Amino acid sequence: MSDVTTVSCPTCGKTVVWGEVSPFRPFCCKRCQLIDLGEWAAEEKRIPSEGDLSDSDDWSENQQ
């Protein structure tokens, strides 16, 4: 017997089967996938960091 794993679409919250039947997983559809991509591209989403320095700031300080 096979257990079906489901997740919630990060954009709209619909239930999505985690498997070959859902090609856009974890998203429910291409539209939700593109909405998420657009949020990252517009810098509405980001991965939090511990420091306030960007990579370029860190590099310039190490070169002095």
N, C-alpha and C positions, 0 to 999 in steps of 0.2 A: 504494500500500500504506500502511496506517495503523498507526502504532506505538501500542501501548496502554501508557499510563503507569500504574504501580501505586505505591501507598504503603502503609506499615504503619499500622494503626489505632493512634493514640496511647494508647488505653486497654488494648486486649487484644493488639495485635500482629498481628492477622489481616491478610492482604493485601487491599487495597481497590483497585478500578479507579477511576482518577481520570477520571470522566466522568458523563454523564447517567444511566448505569445505576446509579450509587451516589448516591442523593439525600442521604445523611448524610455524604458525604466531608468531611474525611479519616477520619471514623469509619465503622466497618462497619455500624452499626445505631443506631437511636434510643436504645437502652439505653446504649451506650458514650458517645454524645453527652451524655446526661443525667448519667452518672457524672462526666464531665469538668466539666460545668457546676456540679454540686454541689460538686466540689473547689474550684473558683474561688469559689463563693458562701460556702463555709465557710472561705475564706482559707487553704486548704491549699496552694494554688498562688499565686504572685505573680511579677510582673516585677521583677527586681532593679534597684535604683537605686543611684546613687553616694552620695547623702546620706542622713542619718538623719531629716531634717525632712519632715514631711508638708506638703501644700499649705497647710493652714490655719496651720501653724506659720510657714511662709515668709511668708504674707500678713500675719500679726500683727506680725512683725518689721519689715516694710517700712512699716507704718502708724505706727510710733512715731517 
